[in-house]
């Protein structure tokens, strides 16, 4: 199965076009402003001598600038402007000047520890930063055809090949990212050494024995280096009292379960936090930091597909099933523990403790896409859609300029959207994913076209002959979808439509004529009852094989009733409670819509719930309304839309 580039698909109308317009018009300029205000972009100017200010941000701050550039390039591919091109080119020129002659580019060491390289690889994100630089280079080349940033990326990658190819397992990174970056660069350039190094980083993971002494030494050295930086900051401020660093808000409040400090320590010392506890073929249980885990699984799936090593697939499939069935929230969010920012035990899914970082949802979407291409199974595209509309979309505000970092499923107060964070990894990760959305809708081979996501769009696909496709979609509010096929000439191929797990019933018409649906769409595996009550394994592809002519039309009507979901009995934190969903959207009760109602004590009457479109609320959304057991009216809004009206209380799971 082959993917389309986002540039081969244009999203038009419907739910998503206004959101992509907002990203291009508001989000990308805002994010650049924040990089300038916070000093992240100035760090590169310090390296080249353009400014003498003090370096700001974490040691991994470079990655936030690279992700913005990655996002900007992807936006430029679908909405090019001269202003954006000039801004990218100016920043690329700055990166070229800041890069060492041999390809090294990591401002934390270049400024504070000149000559020191590749230390504390488990903690300090040196390879992670180079990975995001490489990804930006690939995205910019694909968007523009220009090689100026790609040359910087290749120079950095060539350095990594010289420094790391053939090295031992202690030279693997603690935060996965470089692996998938090298695989993207290999796909773009065809250079086998990039594939070889990605394979090495993946295959040597989990082979450091023993791990605890290494992480102990690194942690001590990171602390020592950090103290040196703070001493230099104090000296700088004595000489430059006028210098004021940009004060960024810390991450939102995260409620912690008892014993969290000890659990974090054990996770780090055993290597689980870093996915360094076992070789990848033995990693069948999701553990540790959720973003790291999702990036690793994405890279392994990419290696399986790009490198043709199918022996990696069984572990991927088992890890995915374990995650979905026992360690994932009903929103598709992953990561139930603060501090670890990652996985807890099976069925440990308390809605208030949920960390469910936005980047973890995005990373899981990347993994789901790779698994879709690798296996052709609908469950992966189904989870992609579910996370898209819930666990990922909640991370960005309606105006495109405010964000959530962690995403609990119950909030008694203390959480609000911010314009930026001390760790601003999620904002640009969101914008680059949104800009690439067109590339996740379709795939193809010589005699088949798959429709994975129902998003209003136009696409051009080369099967045996060129085939155009135009899709009109009412999702996520309305289940009516129309697909117009425009092959260059009559041609026989299969149009494979994903039948979502959430669809209660489906009607399909080809040129106005109803087709017979299979009596039961066979689930694609997964015998366990999912912890969250959401089962993507029930999704399947409906193949429509025929000779298609220009102008043929397929109409699909998905039934979208309100679904009352109950968690697995072992999820004790929500026993006696339900979650409301409709179509691919998870709902929540938020305090602005329910004055006088105690969201955490209320008991709703599920049979009373009805849906309606409210054009005046939050830009136009489908709202669920009903009554509590005591007869009090309540309203539920999409979970992704909460926290857009200031600090509030919120609950996804409510009593019955």
Secondary structure, DSSP 8 states (H G I E B T S, - for coil): -EE--GGGEEE-SHHHHHHHHHIIIIIHHHHHHHHHHHTTTHHHHHHHTS------S-TTHHHHHHHHHHHHHHHHHHS--HHHHHHHHHHHHHHHHHS-TTS---HHHHHHSTT--S-STTTS-HHHHHHHHHHHHHHHHHHH---HHHHHHHHHHHHHHHHHTT--GGGS-SS--HHHHHHHHHHHH--HHHHHHHHHHHHTTT--SS-HHHHHHHHHHHHHHHHHHHHHHHHHHHH-TT---------------TTHHHHHHHHHHHTGGGT-SS-GGG--S--SBHHHHHHHHHHHHHHHHHS--GGGHHHHHHHHHHHHHHSB-TTS-B--BTTTTB--STT---TTT----HHHHHHHHHHHHHHHHHH--HHHHHHHHHHIIIIIGGGB-TTSS-B-SS--SEESS----BS--TT-HHHHHHHHHHHTGGGGSEEEETTEEEE-S--SEEEEEESSSEEEEEEEE-TTT--EEEEEEEESS-EEEEEEEEE-TT-S-EEEEETTEE----SS----S--S--TTS--GGG-EEEEEEEEE-TTEEEEEEE---EEEE---TT-GGGTTEEEEEETTEEEEEEGGGSTT--TTT-BB-GGG-EEEEETTSTTSEEEEEEEBTTS-EEEEEEGGGTTSSSS--EESSEE-
